[in-house]
């Protein structure tokens, strides 16, 4: 089984490096300065366990990566880039190509299934950072993350088991799950706070905002009839697995949306996280004003390349009370 990691940032880069270290056939797809650095120097991985560089092959497109029969394509880009990535992938990959969505949100799998018949959903619990071109960090050690997966929309097959085994061999905790989307919906509720962290920065003052967006999320998913694992189930799954020993040079935490603002990418994933709740709320007649406001403000912050913490939590709460 060969892996083409499409989107070699924090999660994709770390996963690709760990798979490569197990002697798996791995190719990365990246862009810009990151691609140049990968080609010239390899991928440097930093963690509390040390730092190492892997000479994993890197390409700028699926065609250049030579996607072909026998390859598993792992989507690891942000959700706002998925549609364009899939359109490019379909020009070289057959409809039976296994596509694995190692992504936040719950919309990527449906987009992939429109074009590819074998789609796999992964619930990602993997704190990592794309620090600079050619450099990624794993913030958890010795286990870098939890990557449970299942065939979308809901089953387990031999391919799912084989991918899960490969992830486990690479050091991740991974189980094949027929009910994987239940777990991804719980992760979505958690990820509704990503934009809040990006807008307000860390601090106790954000808790009322987090409570608002997440309670809206729970209400909307209930109205939509989405099956969601409980907080208790989720906590039990993660208990004692992810640990965060400090190490020199560790990049700031705060989640993927914070990293988008720190790196000045100009885009942010909020349309596919908070925006998913807004969309489902509109479809099922449940207002989600807190998620809508947070979504809109996060998109503006990304577009204007503001730094995390540009909106004080007190100001955001005041805006929410007016919404």
C-alpha positions, 0 to 999 in steps of 0.5 A: 500500500502506497500513500500519497499525502495531498497537503503536507502541512502540520498533519499531513507532513507529520503523518507522511514522515511517520509513515516514511519512517516505517519504510512505507511508500510515501509521496507528499504533495505540497506547494510554494516555499514548503515544496521547495524546502521539501525538495531541497532539504527533506522534511524536518520533524520536531518533537519532545523526542528530538528532531529528525529529517526525512528525505520523503519525495515531494511533488507539486501536484497529483500528476507530478506525484504519479498517482496511480493504481495501488495508491491511497490518497490522503487528503490533509489540506484545510477544508476550504481547499478540498474541492479544488484538490479533488478536481485536480486529483480526478484528472489522474486518479480513477474513481476507485482510488481510495481517498482518506480524509484526514481533515476536520469538519464533516463535509470533505467526505461527501465532496470526495464521495461525489467523485470517488467511490472508496472514501474513508473518514478519519477523526483527527486528534493530532496536535501538530504545527506547520512551523515554517517551510519544510518544518513541522512539529508534533506537540504530543509524545510519545503518541503523536495522535489518534487517527480512528477511521472508517469507510464513509458513510458508515462501515469497515472494510479490509482497506480501512483495516489495512490503513488503520494498521499502517497508521498504528505502525507509524506510532499513532493510536488508530482503530477502524470504526463503522460509526466514525462519523459519530466521532467526527461530529463530536470533533466538529463541536470541539472545533467550533472553538477554533475560530474563537481562539483565533479571534480572541487568543488564549484566556479565561474570558473566551469561555462564555463564547465557547459555551455559546457556539458549542451549545448552538452546535449541539442544538443544531446537530440534534435538530438535524438528526446527526448521531454524535458520541457523547462528551463522556465517550470522547473523553474516555477514548482519549484518556491518558493517550495524548501527553504534551511534554515541553521542548525547546522551540515548540510553536504556539498551540491554539489549533489550526485556525490560530496557525492559519492567522499566524502564517498569514495564509489569507484563508481560514477553515471557519466556513466549514466548521462554524459554517457547517452549523450555520448551514445545518441550522438554516436547513432545519430552522434552528438559528445559530447567530453566535456561529455565524458571527464568529465565522464572519469575523474569522474570515475577515481576520484571515483575509486582512491577515490579522494576528490571533487575539485581534478581537478581545473576548469582551468585545466579541461577547458584546457583539454576540449580545447585539446579534 
